[in-house]
Amino acid sequence: MKEEAIYLRSHHNARQALKELVEMPDMDADRIIRSLRDTRFIPSGKIQKEYPMVGKFKLWDAVSEALRRSFSECLTENELSDFSWL
């Protein structure tokens, strides 16, 4: 239960951080969050094509960093070390 609460708080924080960078509906923000979590916070070509406005303003690096920071509390030590190069 504690892990779920941490994840939900992290997801909420990630959504807020993303929407501070780019205005978008929650559904789009959630889609980007899921995609970046699945690809270790590296935007895939598919997600970049789906949301060209993020690329237009060269915000993918900022988005990835904001989401990584938002989820850092619920990532394990191994997962965190995987992202140490970010």
N, C-alpha and C positions, 0 to 999 in steps of 0.2 A: 504494500500500500504506500509506503514511504517513497519507493522508487517511482511509482506512478505519479504521485504528487510532484516530485521533483521534475519528472519529464513534462508534465502539463504546465508547470510554471516556466520551465525552459522554453517550451513551445510558444507560450504566450509572449515571453520576452523576445523570442526570435521574431515572431510576427510583428511586434511593435517596432523592433529595430529595423526590420525590412521596410515597413511602411513609413518610417522616418526618412528612408533613402528614396523610395519610389512610392507614389500614391497608387494604390490598387485595392481591389476588393479582397476580403479575407480569403475567399476561395482560391484566388490566384496566389496570394502569399503562402497559403498552405501547400499549394502545388510546388512552388519553388523550394520551400523548406523541405518537403519530402524528397524531392529530387536531389537537392544538395546533400542531405543526410545520407542518401543511398550511394552517392558518388564521392564520399569523403570530402564534401564541401568544395568540389571542383565542378563547375557548371558544364554539363554535357552539351554537345552540339544541338541536341533536340531541344533542351530547355532554353538555350540561347535563341533558337529560331522561334520558339513559342513566345518569348518575351523580348523582342528586339529593342524595346525602349530602355531596358537595363543596359544593353550593349551600346546603344546609341550614346549614352552619357558615360560610358566606360565605368560602370558601377559594379561589375561582377566581382572584382577583388574586394571592394568594400562590403558587398552583400555577403560574400563567403566569410569574411573575417567577423562580421557582426553575428552571423549565425553560429559560427564556431565558438565565439565567446558566450553566446546565449546558452549553448548546450554543454559548455565545459563542466558545469556542475554535475551533469548526469552521465558524462562519459567516464569509462573506466580508465585506470592508469595506462593500460595497453593502448586503448583508443587515443588517449591524449598524446602518447609518445608517437603514434602514427602521424599526428598533425603538427609535430614540433617544427617541421620545416615551413609551415604556413606563416 
